[in-house]
């Protein structure tokens, strides 16, 4: 398969959240994603199930020749390595969540995989960091850029996505 741009959204709200995200970036690289863009680091309130700790969220972009299914396998393997309980109730606390946001030139509508991510346009905690690395990228189904989708969210929702570290945070020791 030919290399193309991929964008992933990552979150963590258990354990050393920052370390989970940092390590996941390296594990994605080791797994075949040549990450060349990492968003700022954001803290966000939980979504779905509200009685849980706040999340740290980021987005990454890079080149890969992995297709959507191979990226999903890689994401699940990384989540499992960080202790993710796949039997837990949906949207509950987890050490690491790795979601495929977008893949250049590919859409998927399978029961266990949707690309672009089915809820991407509804979540400020995804759109704000994703706009850092893919602001000008159009959503393949909505014909609007990621930045335009972010800006369409109510300001109050975007204000809940609080930047806690700028670009380059992952290179800090």
C-alpha positions, 0 to 999 in steps of 0.5 A: 500500500502507498504511504498517505496521511493518517491522523489519530486522536489519543486520550488518557485519564488513568495513571500517568496520563502524559506518559501514556500519551508520550509512549503511545506516540513512540509505539505508533512510530514503532508500528509503522506511523511516521509521526511528523505532527503532534498537537498541543496537550489539552485537558478536557472533561470526560464525555459520555460517562461524566463521573470519572477523571479529566482526560489529557487529549492530543492528536497526531499526524503522519505518513503510513502505508498501513490501511485502516484495518492495520491501523486499528490492530496497531491502536488496539495493541497499544491500548492493551499494552497500556492496560485498557480493559476492552470489556469495560463499559463504553466511555469509562475511564481508561489509561489510553484511547487511540482512535483513527480520526482520518486517513487520506483517501480512505473511508470505512463503514464497518461495524467495528471501524468507521473512518473518519471516526463517526463522532469526530465532528461532534467532539470538541476534545477531538477537533481542537487538538486535531485542528492543530495538526490537520486544520486545513484537511477536509472531512471527507463526508462533511466537505468542511475543514477540521478547523471549520468544524472546530469553529462551528462548535459552541464557544463554551464547549471549546473553552472546556478544552484547556491547553496545558502544554504547547507544541513540542510537549512530547520532547520535554523530559 
